[in-house]
Amino acid sequence: MEALRVPLLAQLSAHLLLHIALLIPPSTLSQKQLALSFLPAIWAINIYTWTAGFGFLAIAQSLWALELLGVRRVREEFSCLRYQRIAAKKVKIESRVEEKKTSEKQKLKEGITKEPYPSTLWPRIFWVANLICSLRYTSWQTTSSTSLPPSKPPKRIPFLTHLFLHTTLYLLLIDAISLYTHFDPYFQISTPISEPFPRRLRTFLSLYHLHHIPPQLVRILIVGGQQYAVFSLLTTIPAIFFVGLGALGVVGDFWGGTMGWRAGVGNLSLGTAVVRRGLRGFWGEGWVQYLRVILTGPGKALTKQLGLPERGLRAYSLRVVIAFGISSFLHVSTLPSSSNPAFLGLKPLRYAAFFWVQGALVVGEAVASHLLERVYPRSSRGGLAKAGLSVVRLVWVIGVMYWTAPLIVDEMTKASRAFGLRQPVLFKLPES
């Protein structure tokens, strides 16, 4: 633990440098001067922490600093969007159903206020802190888009009930997956992902008529389901915490009113995104969206510098290639070093290749969709044609994941086995 002390302090200092940089008003330092003054120092610290084993945090923070200090003009153009409850004047309301009576009621109107970069230091500290924590620009007005709070925020009690239910379901899903991994040798010893099920597991699956499903597909779904549940909990648990604090009046509306914030992982929207847009929908709308801004920011900045039309195919393809390239580098940084004898079997390039292949296939899908739109425009498609294309997209995504997911699933499973991770099971099946 002592060896991690200096890298942790260094990582914290890079985070503080980003705060300090954004606290300096544009009247003191222009955007270019700000970037040149702080980005080299932040990146130098992150290079050190990366070599010390904090690869994921170092890369993510470097990209986020580039986004806020180099790509965006946050001090000049960003505004924090907040709800404001405005008390209207008391008005007389006449009852038309019952006897004519006059009563006075206090009517509340809800509006959205925009808070630009504050001119004074104290409110600026909170403004900057909220911005740095808003990885998806939720409740911020930016130069390119505005992520509005919900038009009518749900009440806290129903929302918290909904969150508790979802959190329980995710925990049960993780527990069921943990139970399954104790019976499948693929998760215990070095085994090919397509290896047939052992007799005991095959007998159990046959009770539910699931033994005909290919073992490779089952194992991909197991790892994918586990990732889905874990990343979903990263949304629900903090939301319960902050909304609860908001109900107690401990935190303000920005954090205490997170009822309208988008989920980090698409729930029902995942399937909808796939049938509407195939792989582009899976990665762009359905799957984990926490790092969407830092992955797409460099590509957007480059296409803007090149003068490419924002909605053009060339600009989209360039953004996709850059985003998946960064994503591969970011994800590989989560793997332990192969120099450690316990992790000699890991293949980082194979892990990264999954994202390279996905990026290439997304670009290919975009080109195919562009050509199809020219030959068979969306406006002329009937209901049967649209349904058929939806089925094709669904089958396409399942096929792509079936043949490419082993690149990443194998390496994740190897790392888990090397660490000796054996997940606990809360609810065990009765012994027969």
Protein Blocks (a to p, Z undefined) as FASTA:
>chain_A
ZZmmmmmmmmmmmmmmmmmmmmpcfklpcfklmmmmmmmmmmmmmmmmmmnopammmmmm
mmmmmmmmmmpcfklmgccdddddddddddddddfklccddddddddddddddddddfbf
klmmmmmmmmmmmmnopaiacfkbccdddfbdcdfklmmmmmmmmmmmmmmmmmmmmmmm
mmmmklmmccdfklccdfklmmmmmmnopmmpcfklmmmmmmmmmmmmmmmmmmmmmmmm
mmmmmmnomacfklmmmmmpccfbdcklmmmmmmmnommlmmmmmmccklmmmmmmmmmm
mmmmnopafkbmklmmmmmmmmmmmmmmmmmmmpccfkbmklmmpcfklmmmmmmmmmmm
mmmmmmmmmmmmmmmgfklpcfklmmmmmmmmmmmmmmmmmmmmmmmmmmmmmmmmmnop
acddfbdcddZZ
